[in-house]
Amino acid sequence: MVLVTGAMIELGWLLHDHPELDEARMTDEVASDVLVALGMGRTEAERLCQLPLPAGLGLE
């Protein structure tokens, strides 16, 4: 839980301090790194993060 929470907080600060960064790309990279840290293989984590988000999440 600490790993996931820390990664999301740091991502927020990074995007806040560097508004020129691509939010979607950075979010995918951090999500992939977190999945790998939790035990998923790098290839599968990167593949999963490239999929479109499912409809109905309120992010549209």
SVG drawing of the C-alpha trace seen along z (x, -y; Angstrom):
<svg xmlns="http://www.w3.org/2000/svg" viewBox="-20 -23 30 34">
<polyline fill="none" stroke="black" stroke-width="0.4" points="0.0,0.0 2.9,-2.4 4.5,-1.7 1.3,-2.5 0.4,-5.5 3.9,-6.9 4.1,-6.5 0.8,-8.3 1.8,-11.2 5.1,-11.6 3.5,-11.4 1.2,-14.2 4.1,-16.4 6.0,-15.6 3.1,-16.7 2.5,-19.7 6.1,-20.9 6.5,-20.1 3.2,-20.9 5.0,-20.5 5.2,-16.7 2.6,-14.4 0.3,-13.4 -1.0,-10.3 2.5,-9.0 3.9,-9.7 0.9,-8.0 1.4,-4.9 5.1,-4.8 4.5,-5.1 1.7,-2.6 3.9,-0.1 6.7,-0.6 4.3,0.0 2.9,3.2 6.5,4.5 7.4,3.6 4.3,5.6 5.5,8.7 4.2,8.4 6.5,8.9 7.7,5.8 6.3,6.8 2.9,7.6 2.8,4.4 3.7,2.3 1.1,4.1 -1.6,3.6 -0.8,-0.1 -1.2,-0.7 -4.8,0.6 -7.6,-2.0 -9.4,-2.6 -12.8,-0.9 -15.9,-3.1 -17.9,-4.2 -15.0,-5.2 -16.0,-8.9 -12.7,-9.9 -14.1,-10.7"/>
</svg>
